[in-house]
Amino acid sequence: MKSDLASLEARALPAWFDEAKFGIFIHWGIWTIPAFAPRVGSVSDVFRSHYDRAAAMLPYTEWYWNAIRVPGTPSAEFHASHYGNAPYEAFKAPFLAGLSGWDPAAWAEAFRDAGARYVVLVAKHHDGFCLWPSGVENPHRTGWTSQRDLVGEIAAAVRAAGLRFGLYYSGGLDWTFDERPLRTLGDLAAGSPRSSYPAYAERQARELIERYKPSALWNDISWPRGQGRLNRLFADYYDAVPEGVVNDRWRTPSLASLVLRSGLARRRLDNRIRRAMKRRPDRSEGVIPPPVPHSDFRTPEYARFPDIQTKKWEATRGMSHSFGFNRNDGEADYASAETLIGDFVDGVSKHGNLLLNVGPESGGVIPTPQLDRLKAFGAWLRANGEAIYGTRPWTRAETETVEGVPIRFTAKGDDLYLVPLAALPGEHITIRGLSAAGAATRLEDEAPAVLQPVGPDLAITLPSPSRGFAPAIRIAGAAPSAHFAR
């Protein structure tokens, strides 16, 4: 494939990714030995409340190594009290030794039964530790890799279960190449290592492509080499994996990012951000990376787009505030299955997928609260998956019933699907502003429903109360002709 931007952008999005809708993210690494992050709310809450050391106060346990480098943080205090002066590298041996009972096939079975169609594994996070026996030697940490091919074992299990397999790689940060702790957004903007790191990162990315042929190549933070070399990497990846997709977190070095390597420039940027936050407090949650010259899909983190998007996107989030397993999380710290499913349906109605994270414990056990939510997804998708898989956004994403229940729309062929984001209060609902006709059916039991215009609205009568949460309804043949009253 040609490596110019025009050719890359002309490439059509592979159909499998648009149709899959639901994937599983796996954050699993040596940070699961301490498994600690402070309970400080969302990532957005941290930057609003603890800006001067926010990157060391994140609720993400996978950021533990950075957090313990900043004196006085909860993680540094936890580390001192539990591990004394032990270096982060000391967690490698117990992590690898604890895998004797790990069963990747059980993971794959749980993901398949949850209704996921693809899996993305974190192969290397910001701590630089590789979950595969990389042939690219880290010049700063000898043997900073697993000699057991954990990536290969998970890939084989996932594919044997009939799912596609993708890989995450932290291209923008690697703390083995730059040990300066990150505290602020200015630090993050200038945090990509230089010197030998750009060549190292590209060699590892190419190694992962050659060895595992991932269906998704999911980079994080930024990319340390220039746009021309990155375009060549994309072209070579598409040649190796014709149905592969890449995400949007490939921001390449710019003059501004190089200038920010100066402490004075970072302080000025941080001061501007602080002033802006005071003038215009932002109550939004999560992070939406800025667009880059080429990507197949956008990746809002703990966030969703409010409207139907032309470009494909994939919301990513943990079930709690952390991606990696956090020993501090109890049942109350996890979003409910109903919240997660409702957000998922909302995203699908607006041209999005959901990449829902699983954070296993160090020995490979998926915590019970996470398994319970995977099972809830599986039960809901077995009953309502027709309204999700292979669908497209309709002309409008949402409305509500006169009773106040939010409704989302999807379409497939000529069929229109209505998905309430709550349990229905009874056999009767009335959809505001919708005009539609056709044979209506509740998917969970194939029960027929009766449609009746009521002024500008559409009344739907079901033969019995719905059994489950968010019961989808199909109106056959209605997608081309249904419309909203203006």
C-alpha positions, 0 to 999 in steps of 0.5 A, spaced: 500 500 500 502 507 498 504 510 504 501 517 502 496 520 507 491 521 501 492 513 500 491 512 507 485 516 508 482 513 502 482 506 505 475 504 507 474 502 514 474 494 515 466 492 515 468 487 521 470 493 526 463 497 524 459 491 525 462 488 532 460 494 536 463 490 543 470 489 544 474 487 551 480 491 553 485 488 558 490 492 562 494 486 566 501 487 568 506 487 574 503 493 577 497 488 579 502 486 585 501 492 588 494 494 585 494 500 588 491 507 586 488 512 590 480 513 590 480 520 588 474 520 583 475 520 575 481 522 571 477 529 570 476 530 577 483 529 579 486 534 574 481 539 577 482 538 584 490 536 584 493 539 578 500 540 580 501 533 581 495 530 577 499 525 573 501 522 580 494 522 583 490 518 577 485 513 579 489 508 574 493 503 578 497 502 571 500 509 573 503 506 579 510 507 578 510 514 576 506 515 582 511 513 587 516 517 584 512 523 587 513 524 594 507 525 598 502 522 594 498 516 596 501 511 592 508 513 595 506 513 602 502 506 600 509 503 597 513 505 603 509 502 608 508 496 604 514 495 600 519 500 603 525 502 599 523 496 594 524 498 586 518 497 582 522 492 578 522 488 584 514 486 582 516 483 576 518 476 579 512 475 583 508 477 577 511 472 573 511 466 578 504 467 580 501 465 573 502 457 574 494 457 574 492 462 569 488 460 564 487 464 558 482 460 555 477 461 561 478 469 559 476 468 552 470 464 554 468 469 558 469 474 553 465 470 548 460 469 552 459 476 554 458 478 547 464 481 545 467 480 538 474 482 539 479 483 544 485 488 545 490 486 550 495 491 553 502 488 550 506 494 553 504 500 558 508 506 560 512 502 565 515 499 558 514 492 561 513 487 555 508 481 555 512 477 550 519 475 549 521 481 545 527 480 541 528 488 541 533 489 547 531 495 552 537 499 553 536 501 560 532 495 563 536 488 561 530 482 561 525 487 561 520 482 558 516 476 559 520 470 557 513 466 557 509 469 551 503 471 554 501 475 548 501 469 544 497 465 549 492 470 549 492 471 542 491 463 541 485 463 546 481 469 543 482 467 536 480 459 538 474 462 541 472 466 534 474 473 536 478 478 533 485 480 537 488 486 537 494 489 541 495 496 545 502 499 545 504 505 549 508 509 544 508 515 547 510 514 554 516 509 557 518 510 564 524 506 562 527 511 557 525 517 561 525 516 569 523 524 570 516 523 574 510 526 570 505 531 574 502 536 570 499 536 563 505 540 561 509 534 563 505 529 559 505 534 553 513 533 553 513 526 556 515 522 550 522 520 550 527 522 545 534 519 544 534 511 542 526 511 544 523 512 537 527 507 533 526 502 539 518 503 539 518 502 532 522 496 532 517 493 537 511 495 533 513 492 527 515 486 531 508 485 534 505 486 527 510 481 524 509 476 530 501 476 532 498 480 526 493 484 530 486 486 527 487 492 531 493 496 532 492 501 538 497 506 540 497 510 546 498 518 548 503 519 542 508 517 537 515 518 537 517 518 530 515 523 524 509 523 520 512 520 514 515 514 518 508 513 521 505 513 514 510 508 512 508 504 518 501 504 517 501 502 510 506 496 512 501 494 517 495 494 512 499 490 507 500 485 513 493 485 516 489 487 510 483 488 515 487 491 520 485 498 524 489 503 527 486 508 533 487 516 533 492 516 539 498 517 534 500 524 535 507 525 532 512 530 535 511 537 533 515 544 534 511 545 540 512 538 543 520 539 543 519 546 546 515 543 552 522 539 553 524 546 557 522 547 564 520 554 563 515 552 557 512 547 561 511 552 567 508 557 562 503 552 559 501 549 566 500 556 568 495 558 562 491 551 563 490 553 571 488 560 569 483 557 563 480 552 568 479 557 573 475 562 568 471 556 565 471 550 569 470 544 565 465 539 568 466 534 563 468 527 564 474 523 561 478 525 555 477 525 548 484 525 544 484 531 538 484 528 531 490 526 527 492 526 520 490 519 519 486 514 524 480 509 522 477 511 529 476 516 534 477 513 542 474 518 547 476 515 554 471 515 560 467 519 555 462 519 549 460 523 543 453 527 544 451 526 537 451 521 531 459 522 528 460 521 521 467 518 523 467 511 526 469 511 534 470 507 540 469 509 547 473 506 552 473 505 559 474 501 565 468 498 569 471 502 575 475 509 575 481 504 574 483 500 568 488 496 572 485 492 578 485 496 584 485 493 591 481 499 593 475 498 589 469 495 592 462 493 589 460 500 590 466 503 586 464 499 579 459 502 575 452 498 574 451 493 569 445 497 567 449 504 566 454 500 562 449 497 558 445 504 557 452 507 555 454 502 550 447 502 547 447 510 546 454 509 543 452 504 538 446 509 536 451 514 534 456 510 530 460 508 536 463 501 539 465 500 546 471 497 548 470 495 555 476 494 560 477 488 564 483 488 569 485 482 572 488 480 578 496 479 578 495 471 578 490 472 572 483 472 576 478 476 573 475 479 579 467 477 581 464 484 580 467 485 573 465 477 571 458 479 574 458 485 569 460 481 563 455 476 564 450 481 564 452 484 558 452 477 555 445 476 557 442 482 555 446 481 548 443 474 547 436 477 548 437 484 544 443 483 540 439 484 533 439 491 535 446 492 536 451 487 531 451 490 524 447 496 525 448 503 523 445 509 526 439 511 524 437 519 521 436 520 529 439 517 535 435 519 540 428 521 543 424 519 549 417 516 551 412 521 554 413 517 561 421 520 560 424 513 559 430 515 554 430 511 547 435 510 542 435 508 535 439 503 530 437 501 523 439 494 519 437 494 512 430 497 512 428 495 519 428 500 525 430 498 532 428 502 538 432 501 545 429 504 551 435 505 556 431 503 562 426 497 564 419 499 561 414 501 567 408 496 563 405 494 557 404 501 554 409 506 552 409 512 547 415 515 543 415 522 543 415 525 536 416 518 532 411 516 526 413 509 524 409 503 521 410 496 520 410 489 524 413 491 531 416 485 535 420 485 542 426 482 541 427 478 548 421 473 546 419 475 539 412 477 542 408 482 537 407 489 539 401 494 536 403 500 534 398 506 534 399 514 532 397 518 537 397 525 534 405 526 533 407 520 537 407 513 537 404 508 542 406 501 543 402 496 546 406 490 548 402 483 550 406 483 557 411 487 561 418 486 559 422 481 563 429 485 562 432 491 562 432 495 556 428 491 551 429 492 544 423 493 539 424 491 532 419 495 527 420 491 520 421 495 514 420 502 518 427 505 517 426 508 510 419 511 512 419 513 519 420 520 521 420 525 527 414 530 527 418 537 527 
